[in-house]
Amino acid sequence: MRGRGWDPHLLFLALVLLIQHSTPGAAQKWLTLDGKEPLVIAKGGHSGLYPDSSPPAYGTAQAFSLPNASLWCDVRLTKDRFGICLPEILMDNCTNIYDIYPGDEKNYTVNGVLQRGWFSIDYNFGDLAAVSLNRSILSRSDKFDGFYPILTVDDLQGLPQVPRLWLNIQHDKFYTDHKLNMTSYLLNITRTFAVDYVSSPELFFLRRVAPRLNDSNSQAVFRFLESGEVEPSTRLTYGSLLKNLTFISTFASGIMVPKNYIWPVNKDLKLASASTSVVQDARKAGLKVFAAGFANDFDFAYDYSFDPLKEYLNFVDNGNFSVDGVLTDSPLTASAAIGCLSHINSSAPSSGKPVVISYGGAGGMFPSCTDLAYKKAVEDGADYIDCPVQVTEDGVLVCLPDIDLFSGTTISNSSFRTRISTIPGIKSTPGAYTFNFTWEEIRTNLKPEISTPYLRDYELLRNPSKRNAGAFLNLTEFLALAKENPPRSGVLISIEDAPFLLENLGFGVTDEVLKALNASDLKQEVIIQSTYSSVLKKVQQLNSSYKLMYKIEELILDVDASAVKDIAGFASFVAVSKKSIYPDNVKYLLNKTRVVEKFKAEKLPVFAYLFQNEFVSVSWDVYNDPIADISLFVKGAGVEGLITEFPATAEAFRRSPCSGGNSTPPYWKPVTPGELVNMSRLPALPPSPPPLADSDVVEPPLPSGPIRPSSVPPALAPAGPSAAPAATASSAAVVLLATTVVCLFLI
């Protein structure tokens, strides 16, 4: 049989990186049928990034997965009897064949269903030389479409190391109807080279070939499709076939089932409280159980907090059973879960590195800055819990994610939604500002609301069942909670808009925060964070015992040495955005900047923000994996700390034995930025911003001023029928920058 060419660069990379590593879980007794480590089955290779069954997909999966990982190929036959690897029977769903052979659509009946498109049975293998692979799931990146050739099963033998193969056979009757013999092809292949597993969702086919596979040591696995689908040879549903596993065991050594057969998830993406008996029933019949349907960018239960590694662990390390393998589009993540996160003693102490600071508490799991979010952050291992301080009309310091109540509260659905102002000194769009509401109004009339940063662009919701959970806290209550539920190290207090509040409201928020901290008698460490150097310098003057963190909000790709020295003069740490460390181009990483290096040269530890679990929040380079993203910044860039909405994920990284020591398995190593950019077609980047300079850091000193304002100046008061009556303006003359909007702002 003929083969197709591989990219020499990819082959060399795979050969260099393909080093066998023992895994932390290998010495443990696994709760699989044979007690061995669960198998990672790479569906079409690393198909979560590259087109399914493409050379880089297979090469990456083999080079960076567990040593025993198996490469999955969905076998299709060409007119001249070549077996090719394609994820779909309709070639136009996964290739550009419609461009190469326009007008070649055919109508064929497949398992009783009429389908129209391009089919491999109409082409000799040579005809497909000009056809390239495309992604089969349109929500994934298109930057590798049209690059790579269709591979034969034989081509997989050209990998740097002899692969473990899993061949999936489907639509046997369709090929037979077109005078192609899948049975003969399969038996010939298994005599030519080793095939570890052969699966099929067609019972009669698998039952027919299974006895003849014994001589080649290939294991037969019956693949179940969704329970309501009809198996074509028996005309029974797969759900009904599941009730007769003893019969399945007469010709198969295992079964493959969709993952929801084992852990059901309801329509609200809520995980069942207990697993089904499928694994136990299969064990009684002597069958291995493989779970299918895993990928980092698929919908899965909110119980996993958007962390795909937690989902894998629920199937392989739940204390009651382990499936014998997982079929996944994301084999590197599956490998990391099995090899680096399984069998970890939950009571063992964490390494403590990197330092973990919460963002609104566990703000990805509960509404930010609520009691439940903070308690969850402490439970999940955050070193510091944070309070972004805002000021109310009656001078109460409160913990809220933003000075604008449209962020993090239900104000858009309340009668208060009309109390809005446009204040250019804060932002250019209308808002409902905390200083126009009393603390009692906020606490009594508004509820917390979970953030949904990826709803508009990606239709991704955070857990709806927690949408309005928890209660708001003022600063005093927050500090009391920190004493009753102490985080490991302390608290971070964020002070923003202090110059504006002092100048326009006469409210000295910095002074008030320090008073509250002194009154609390908090024994833990305190970090004061601000984007204003004037705030940190004032804190430095008034209380030198607090650590100070300078947060740089703007994107910076470089920083002047003089600016670094200025910051080092008043700050203990610096917080920079992730993109300031690893800039990207449409989620493909460019080369690392020298920002971290320059700050660390002045003994300034760098904290990176903001870490989230949603797959759309990380780059393609880290294969939509939130722990691989953490590894990139900690091991690749050397940041000292993380600011995250999901502290549990950072804590899992810290607890893993793979995170320490010198021997790091390939699936846990940080990726190399820039490699994917060189392989893909990307749009041009805009000009780079200038380096952060002295002028961006130096500010006028923050003056002392009145602590408690008697009222809100009229120019800052909200408009509309619910607005508070205007009061006499003392400092209101300076508020020319504030423009009152006389309109309804309905959301």
N, C-alpha and C positions, 0 to 999 in steps of 0.2 A: 504494500500500500504506500501511496505517496504521502509525504508530510509537507508542512508549510514552515516558512522561515520564522525564527524567533528573533526578537530584538537583542543583539549581542550585548548591549549595555545592561539590559535587564537580566540576562543570563549570568553575566559576570557579577552583578550585584547580588543576585540570589546565591551564587556559588560562594561568594565571600562571607555572606551573612548566615548561611545555612550551617550553623554550629549546633550540635546537640547539647541541650541543657537538661539537667535533672530539674524536676519541678518540686516546689515545696510540698505539694500534696502527694507526691509519689510514694513517700514512705508511710502514708496513712492508709488505712483500710477504707476503700471506697465502698459505698453501698450499691454498687452495680451488681449485675448477675454474676460476673466472674471475679469481682473484687478489684478489677483493674480501673485505671483512670478513664473517665468518660472520653469518648471519641469526639473530636471536632471534625465536622464534615463541612468542607468549604464548598458551598453551592456555586458552581461555576467559578470557583476560586474566590478571590476577594471582590465579589460582584457588587458590594455596597458602594464601591468607588469606581471601578473600571467596568466596562461592558462585560456582562456575564460570559464566561468561557473564552475570554481573550487572553493572549499571552501574558500581559502584566498582571491580570487577575490571578491566573494560576501561579505565576512566578512569585508574586507577593505573598500569596497564601502559603506557599510551601516554605518560603524563606523566613517568614516572621511568625508562623503559628507553632503550636506544640509539635514536637518531633513525630508524634503518631498521627497527625492530622491527615485526613483523607480528602482527596480532590474529587468532587462530584461532577459528572458529565451527564447531561440529558442527551441520550443518543438519538440522532435522526439519520435516516438513510437517504442517500442520493440515488439518482436513476442508475448509476453504474456501481451501486452497492458499497459506497464508502460510508463509514460511520462518522458523522460529524457531531460536534458538541454545540447545541443551540438550546436555549431555555424555553423556546416556544415552537410549536409545530408550524405556526404562521410566521414565515421568515420576515415579513414586513413589520412584525412587532419587535424585532431585535436586530435587524440589519438595514442597510440602505439599498436593498435589492430593487426597490421601486424606482430608484434613480438609474440603476444599471439596466434593468429590463422593464421599462415602463410598458404598461398595457398587457403584462403577462399574468394578470390575476386569473385564477381558476376557481371554480366552485366544486368543492368536494364534500362528501358526507364523512364526518369523523365521529365515530361512536354514536351514530344516529342523528347527529346535528349537522346541518348544512353550514359550511364555513367558506368564506371567500377571501382569497389573498394569494400570496406566493408560497409555494410548497417545495421542499427539497427534492421530492420525487420527480419533479419536472426538469431537473438539471443534473448534468454530469458534474463531478467534482471540479473538473477543469473549468467549467462554465462559471464557477463561483470564485475564481481567482481575483476578479475585480470587485467582488462584493466585500464590504467591511461591516464590522460589528457596531451596533449602537446599543445604548442602554435600553433595557426593556421596561424600566419603571421611569416614567417621564418626569417625576419630581426630583430625580437625581441629576447630577451635573452632566451637561452635554459636551463638556470640553474634551472628552476622549472619543466621542462618536466619530466614525468614519476613518479611524486610524488603523485598526487591527484586523487581520484576516480571520476567516473561519478556520478553526482547527479540526483535524481529525483526531480520533481516539489515539491513533498511533503517535501523533505529534506530542502527546503528553509524555511519551517516553524520552523526549528530548530535553526534559528538565534536568538541572544539574545533579539531582539525586533521584534515583528511581522512585516514582511517586507511589503512594498508596491510593489505589483507584476505587471509586464507587461509581458504577454505571447504573443509571436509571433508565428503564425501558418502558415506553408507553406507546399506545396506539398500534399494537401488534396486528390487529385485524385490518386496520387501514393499510399497513404496508403489504399484508398478504393479498388484499384486494387489488393491489397494484403490482402483483407478481414480484414482490421483494420479501425475502425470508429473514426476518429478524432473528429467529432462533439459530439459523445457520451462521449468521454474522456473529452473534454473541458467542457461540461455542468455539468458533474459529479464533476469535479474539482471546478468549480465556485460555486457549491452548498456546497462543503466541507469547503472551506475557501475563504476569500476575494481575488479577483483578480481585481485590479483597471482598468487595460486596457487590451484589446485583440486586436491585430493587425493582419492583413493578407494582402499580395499582391494579393490574389485571390478573385476577386469580388463576384463570385457566392457563395463561401463558407461564406464570411463575411455577405453577404446579407441574407443568410439562417440562420445563428446563431444569428445575431444581435438582432432580436426581443426577442429571448429566453434568452439573457443576461440581459435584463432590470430588471428582478426580482432579479438578484444578484448585481445590481448597477455597473456592469462592463461596461465600455465605449468601444465602437467599433471604431477602427481607421483603415481607409483604407491606406495601405502602397503603395506608388508609388515607383517603381524601376526606373532605368534610362529611359529617355524619349523614346529612340528608342527600348527598350525591349517590347516584346509582352506579354500582360496579358493572362494567359492560358485559362481562361474560356470564355472570350469574343473574343479572338483573335485580339483585338485592342491594339495599342501601348499605353503605359502609358502616353505619350505626348498627344495623342488624348483624353484620358479619363480626362485629366486635364481640358479640355474645358467644361466639364459638371459637375461642382462641385455641382450644384443644385440637380442633380440625386444622387450623392454620399451622400449628406446630408439627403436623405430619409432613410438611414439605418446606417449611421456612424455619430459620434459626432465630428470627426476630421480626418485630413489627416496627413500622415508622408511623407515627400518628401526629396530626396537628397538635400544637402545644396546648390548645384549649381542651383537648380530650383529657388532659392530666390536671391542669389548673384552669378551670373555667373562668371567663371574664364576661360580665354582663354588658348590656348595651350602654351602660353609663361608665364603662371601663373600670368597674370595681371588681377586684379579685375575690373569688370565692374564699370563704373562711377556711376551707379544707380542700385538699386534693381529692380527686376521684380515686376509685380502686383499680384503674387501668393498669398501673405498674404492678401492683400486687397480683392482679389476675393473670397478667402475662408471666410473672415469675412462677406462679403455680403451674403454668403450662410449659415452663422451661424456655421461655422466649425472652430475648433481649428487647429492650424498648428504646427506640430512638425518637426524639421529639423534633418536629419540623416547624418552620415558620418564624425563625429568629432573624432579626436585622436591627441595626441601631436606629434606623429611621422609620420603623413600623410603629403603628399605634400599639401601646401596651398599657396594662393597668396603672392607674394613678398611684397604686400602692407602691410601685417601684420608684416613684419620684423622678421619672424620666431617666433613670440610671439603668442602662441595659445590663450592666454587670450584676446588679441586684436580681434581675430576672433570671439570668443564667444560674445564679447561686440557689435560687428557689427550686431549680430542677436538679441540681447536682449535689447540693450540700445543705439540705433542709433538716437533716437529723433523722429522717425516717426512710428515705430512699434516695437513690440517684439514678437518673436515666442513664442508659449506656452510651448515649451520644446525642449531639445536637446538630441539626442541619441549619446552617446559618449563612447569610450573605456577608457577615462581619466576623470572619474566623479569628482575626487578631484579638478582638474583644472577648470572644468566647474562650480563647486560649488564656488570656489574662485572668478571666474569672476563675477558670479551673486551675491554672498553674500558679497564680499569685494571691488569690483571695479566698480559696477554699481552706477549710480546716484551720481557721485562725481562731485562737482562744479570745473570745470577746472580753474576758476580764483581764487580759494581759495589758500592761501599760503601753500607751502610744509612744512613738518615737519623739513626738513634739515638734518635728520638723517636716514641713514648713509650719510657721505660725499661722493659725486660722482665725480670721476675724469674720464675724457674721455681717450680713447686710440686711438690715431690717429683721434681725434674728434669722430663723430659717424661713426667709421671705419667699422661697420658691414653693414652700409646702403649706404655709398659712399666710393670711394677710400680714404684710410687713408691719413691724413695730407694735405687735400685739403681745399680750401676755403669753399666748400659746406659741407664738413664733419664737419668743425668747426662751421659753422653757424647752422647746424642741431643740433649739440651737445648743443649749447647755447639754441636754441629753445626748446630742449627736457629736459632742466633743469639741465645740468651738472654744478657743482659748479666750477670746474676747467677744462679748456681745455689745452691740452698738446702739446708740440712741442719737438719731439726727434731731437736734433740738429746734423746735419752732416756738413762736411766741403767739399767745392769744390776745384778744382785745383787752382782757382784764389782767394781762401781765403774767399769765401762768406759762411756765416752760413745759412743753409737751414733747413726746417722742412721736413724730410723724414722718413718713418718708419724704414729704415735700412741703414747702411753704404753701403750695396750691392744693386745696382740698379736693380738687378733681383727680388727684393722684392718691390712691390708697383709701378712699372713702366712698360712701354711697351718695355723695352730694348730688350727682347728676340725676338721681331719681327722687330727690327730695324737694321740698318747697324752697330750700335755700339756694337752689341752682340759679336763681335770678340775682343773687347778691354777688355780682361780679364787677371787677375793675380791670382795666388795662393799665399796667404800671411798667413803663419801659425800663425803669431802674431795676426791675426784676426779670421780666420777659416781655416779649412783644405781643403775645397773644393774651386774650382775656383769661382771668383766673379768679378763683374764690379764695382769698388769702386768709391764713389763720388769724392774722391780727385784726380782721374784721368780724371775728366771732369770739364769743366768750367760751371758756373751757366747758361750762355747763351746756351751752348750745351744742357744741361738738359731741360731747359725751352722751347727751340725752337724745339727740335727733339724728345723728349719723352713725352708721355702722362701718366697721372695717371692710375693705374689699380687696381680695387677692389680686395681685398684679397679673397682667396678661400681656407681656412684652411682645409676644409673637402671634397675637391673635389677628391683627390686621393683615400682615403679609403672608402668614403661613396657616392661619386658622387653628393655631395650637392654643388650647385652653389649659390652664392649671386647674387642679382638682376642684370641680364645681361643688362637691360636698363640703369643702372647707372655704367656700367663697367669702362668707361673712363671719367666719369663726373668730373667736377671741374678743378681747377688749382693749381699747386704747389705754395708754398709761401716760401720766405726767412724769416729769423727770424724777420727782421724789419717789413716786411709786416704782419707777424703773430701778432706781438705786436700791430700794427695799427688796425688790425681786432679786436683784443681783446678790444681795446678802443672804437671802433665803435659799436661792438656787445658784450657788456660786459657780461661775465658769472657772476654768483652770487658772487663768491668769488675771482677768480683770474686765474692765469696761472701756469702750471707746465712745467718746462724746464728740459728735460732729457739730461744729458751729459755722453756719453759713449766713450770708446777708447781714452780718453784724454792722458794717459801715452804713448800709442803707437804713437799718432799723434805728441806729443811733442818731443819724442825721435827720431822718424824717419822722420818727416816732419818739425820739428822745429815750429810747429803751437800750440800756447797756446790757445786751444779752451775755456778753463775755463775763462781765462782773457777776451777773446773776447766776450763771452756771457755776462759777467758782464758789459762790456762797452756798449753793445747793450741795455741792460736793463736800464742802467743809462741814455742813450741817449733818450730812449723812453718816459721817465717821466710817466711811468705806475703807476696809483694810486692804483691799486688793489694788492692783496697779491700775492707774488711770492714764489713758491716752486721749489727748485732745487733738482732734483732726479739723483742718480747715483748708480751703483753697485760698484763704487770705493770709498772707505773711504777717499783716498787721495784727490779726487775731492771735497768732501764735507768739509773736513777739511780746504782746501784752501779757499773755499767760506766763510767758517766760519771766517777765518782770515781777509778776504778782505771786507766782507759786512755782518755784524751780523744781519741785518734786515730781511734777507730772511729765510724762513723755509726750512729745509733740510730733504729729504726723502732717507733713505738707502734702496736700493732694493736688495733683496737676490734672485739671479736667480736659484741657485741650490736647489734641493729638500732637505729640512731639516725636520727631525722628532723630533729633540730635539735641545736645544741650551744650552751651558755652561753658568753658571751665570756670569762668568768673561767676556764672549763675549757680553752678554747683557749689562753689565756695560760699556764696551768699546763703543758700539754703542750709548748708551744713552749719552755719552760724546760729541758726535758731531752731532747727528741726532735728528730731531723733531718728525719724524715718521719712521716706518719701513714698507716696502711692502714685503709680502711673497706670494708664490704661493698658490693656493687653496689646492693643494695636500699636502702642508706642514702643513696644518691645519686639513684637513680630507683626509688622504691617502686612496687609494682604491685598490681593487683587481678586475681587469677587470670591472671597473665602479661600483663595489659594495663597499660601504663605510666601512672602518674599524673604530675603535674607534678614537675619537678626540685626537690629540696630545696636549701637554702642551705649545706649542710654543706661542700662543696668551697670555695665562696666564702669562708666564714668562716675556714677553715684557711689558705687562700692569703693572706688579708688579714694574717695573722701570719707570712707568709713560710714556711709549712709546706707543702711539696709533698704532694699526696695520691696514694696508690697505691690502686687499686681491685682487689678480689678477689671471687670467683674466676672466671676466664674459662675456659670449656670450649667444645668444638666441637659437642657433641651438640645437635641442634635443640631438644630439650626444655629446654635450659639457658638459653635466651634468650627474650625476650618476643615476643609476636605482632607487636608494632610493628616489630621489625627483621626480620620475615618469615623467622624461623628461620635467619638467616644470621649465622655467628660473626664475620665481618669487619664486617658492618653493626653488630653489637653493639659491637665495638671502636671503630668510628667514632663511635658515639653517646657513649661515655664520653670519648674523646680530644677530638673536635671539638665535641661537644655540651656536655660537662661540664667539659672542661679539665683532666682528671686528668693527672698527670705520668708515671704509670707503671702497669703492669699486672702482676698476679700470675696466672700461667696454667699450666695443665697441658699446653698445646699451644703452645710458643714459636714453632713454625714459622708458625702462623697470624698471630701478632702481627708476626713478621718480614715476612711477605708484605704486611701492611698498611703497614709502614714503608718497604718497597722500592717500593711503587707510586708512580708519578709523580702519581697523583691525590691522594695524601695531602698533598702540599705545594703551595705557590702559592695564588693567589687564585681561579683558575678551576676550580671543582669540578663535574664532571658530576652530573646529578640523581640517578643511581643510586649515587653515592658520598657524597652529602651525608648528614649525620646526620638521623635522623627527628625529627619534632616530637612529644614525649611529650604524652599527654593527648588527642590527636585521636581515636584509636580508642575510648577510654573514652566519649567523648561520643556515639559512634555505636552503642554496644552496650548490652545489658542485663546489668548486673553485680550481684552480691550486695553487700550493705552491708559496709563495712569495720569491723573492730574499732576501738576507741579508739586514738589515736596514743600511742606511748610518750612519756614526759616527755623533755625535752632532756637531753643528756649534761651532767652538772653536776660541780662540783669534787669532791663526795663520791664520784663514780664513778671519779675519777682518782687522788686522793690515797690513798696507802697508807703503812703504817709502814715505816721503813727495813728493808732486808734485812740482818739481822745476819751477822757472820762466825761460822763454826762449824767443827766437825770436817770434814775433807775426805773421808776414806775411812771409811765405817762398817764395823764388824767383822761385822755381821750385820743381817738384816732383823728388826725387832721382830715378835713372835708375832702381834700383832693385825693386822699387814699381810701375814703369810705366807698363801699359798693353802691352802685346805682340800683334803681328798681324799687318796686313798692315795698319790699321787705327791708330796705336799707335802714341802718340806724340813723337817727337824726344827727345832722351836722353839729359839730361842737366848735367852740372858739379855737382858732388855730394860733398856737404860739410859734412853733417851728414850721407851720404849714407853708410859710412863704417860700421855703426852699424846695417845696415839692412841686415845682413847675414841671418836672419830668414825669409826674404822674398824671395820667389822663383818665378821667372817669368815662366809662362807656355807659350810655343811657340806652340800653337795649336788653332784650332777653337773650340769654345764652343757653339754649336748650340742647342738651346732649341726649 
